[in-house]
């Protein structure tokens, strides 16, 4: 059994990483290449290191451990705010940890003293997206207080996240909030804190010459691995989107009404589906479903195909408008959204095949 399958083009991923390294290095910005989309895939991680990436970012310690066990060198940045139950492993396995809680900083410091290990912290600040981070209006004084109490752990920077929960876009204005906090803290603590203020969506500020000059760390995964920017709703024009391709196999070809017959309740995932009546249509069923991908994030190579809906194991495609004829056993190719790719890498039922030189 070969399908469904992800074809991972390592050459194009490397080229994306190299282009971003070149762009960011001209501005003295550190690139943290984020591997969480791929579950810390060691083959992909080694490709990023070969491209010249120094630091890898991961949200889950199990993925960092997987990379270490497969001889992927650090340093590693832990992206997700660590759980108290995993702090010891966080200190032992990583080099830089994103935090947002005063209590967590002190707990990390105690563990760092236990193992006589210097650990670096990025204190996250919420500038409006409402995910992790101390609210920006009280950030400066709190971070100053925490920094003065730490012994082995050290706050080396501040950071923010936008676009992931509230969909807030990065702007010169909200990133300058971080610059003001950095300037205050540097004056009080005699430091030169880094600002981890960039992600894939922030690349647009570089393109438009709107990035504040003191932003000097970007955490980028989607741009490298997919060449896309989900929050900005665009393909990044100077990066490749032919990096990760999904192929799925056709298991049924039929001609059916476009609206179900009978009383409508909820589908297998608990959703209330909506259907428009386009008459009878040519339909394909693929052997892949919501357990493996987010069907709304499938982008067919055949642009005349329309992804209708999916259950846990099946995805329904309308091919009426296509110039191609499809048969059982054919495979269809798709580019993937970030959400669809994330689920595909997570599914044990989706095979991975690595392409090195294409």
PyMOL commands that set and color helices and strands:
alter all, ss='L'
color gray80, all
select helices_A, chain A and resi 10-25+36-38+42-50+61-69+84-93+102-115+136-149+172-189+200-207+222-226+295-297+338-346
alter helices_A, ss='H'
color red, helices_A
select strands_A, chain A and resi 5-9+30-34+55-58+76-78+96-99+119-126+134-135+153-159+194-198+217-220+228-229+234-235+244-257+280-286+298-300+306-310+315-318+331-336+351-355
alter strands_A, ss='S'
color yellow, strands_A
deselect
rebuild
show_as cartoon
